[in-house]
Amino acid sequence: MALIRIESGDWLKNASIVGLNKVLNHKKKIGEKIELDGSYIEFDSAILENFEEAYFQTLFVEYGKRGSWHKLVSYSDNLKNLIKDDIVIEDIEKLNKIIEDIKKIITSNSYKSAYLLLEDGGWIEGKEKTLNKLKVKKKDNPLDFKDNMEVQINLSLEIINWFNKAEVKRVILAKNVMYDVIQPFWNNVSILLKTNNKSNMYELYKNDFINPVSDYIESDREKYKNACFTCDNKIKKLSKPEAFDLTWLVKTGVDMARKSSHFWNMNGDAYICPVCNLLYSCLPLGFKMFNNKGIFINSNQSLEKLIAANTTTLDYENNNFEALENLSYYNVLNSMGNLSVDNMDKEFDNIQVVKIDGNNGGRPYSFNILSPRIMRVLYLNRKRLESLIKLRVNITDKYRINLYNEVITRIHDGKNLFDLISKLLYMYLDDRKFNNIRAINNIFVINNYYLGGTRRGMKLDDISKFQSYGNELKNEYARKKAESKLSGITYRLANAIKTKDSGKFMDTIISAYMYIGKGIPKEISLALADADRLQNVGYAFIIGLQGEIINKKKEGDVSNE
Ligand SMILES: [Zn+2]
């Protein structure tokens, strides 16, 4: 047995290391060590025994619940609930829908090819023909269908039980993740080669990726003349199983295209060693995938941080790719730990985002660099952002937004957050349809950091000052037992901001201060002379008027740029 060390490198290598690390940690036994040290990962080759099992298991842990196997077996409870005496038409329709789904799933090509790998695969073949939807009409008496329903429910449950058998699950889930997760990254190779359709994926993976490594590390490599294209390991021959080309990875983008035209065809060196071949097989696990799309964030600081940046730390339901992408940015911020202001620029320099779109055959990968200025804004506000992650707002009965997503999407698109603040404030004023003034305040503060570079942003000191004025006014109204007037005032102020009418804003302020018999704070009059500042000063005042003031000590003030 030997130690295998893999150095970090370009995004392709780094994403693969993240994936490899997941698999190794999944199967690691007590006493087995995986060392991460800044720029490399190192482990004993003994850990590669049964790696194929761990490889698929890791994929199941991350993606099993999204696959069709999971959907199929989770019908069990719905079916059992349909066994009852008081049947209504809707129950029969529900059952029909489930039957339709089960039939569709168990007759798909990938399932059919999986049956051939199973010892008792014959049992399931043709079973869909015994499953039949019930032909029910609106005028029928649902109770007449009770017996028939039970027959179909029991048949369905019998099928589900079969899919729950350990070996069936092991093979079918593997098929699920092969097509749902691995396919966008690989090109007709090994388990995804059409002609290998009927071979056991675990054995194929072992033969194609693991065995060459085992043979390789036991051989005497010193005398070999060729070198691996990516890691400089010595290789014996430029053909399988001593060396591999990279054509089995789908178009990895500009870099690889350039490499292939300049070096590939003319230069025999463009071959990789068995270790790199195994490494790259873990590429799909380095990305976070949702419906054929994935994201990997290549932060070049250290492998430890790279892994943390690509590991979801929050239990949060991602219901679309955009949400997954936005959460990835939070992971990056969270993986940074506590940075000093001086360190930030270095840490946020050159963070590369790699996305894959499995639906885009021509150019599946896209790349961009995160803006250090924006990362800095988000980093300084990471606690505020975290407080927004689980906040959902019902805009209408059917339309819900997630506040974290709304904020991140706007900022990455180069837009400020005033429209969001305004919308939430109106919902707050409208019978507390959104009842979280603190969240509005958090968004407002983030917006000020975001505007920081553009003159219009306020420092925390100023925000807190204008919020205090609003809050003092509120207290005076409370003293006069006139709190009920505050919502009308707030409304008028919000309208004045929305229409950018500082005259109207000022009129409302003047009459409010007249009511409490006090003079208007000079700063407010001065600030409103500058039309650009109306939104900031105005919202700060309103938020204070509604009782919320930022706690500067707790929040920590960091000067804006
Ligand atoms: Zn190599």
Residues whose N, C-alpha, C, O or C-beta is under 5 A from the ligand:
A	BS01	ZN	C228 T230 C231 D232 N233 I272 C273 C276
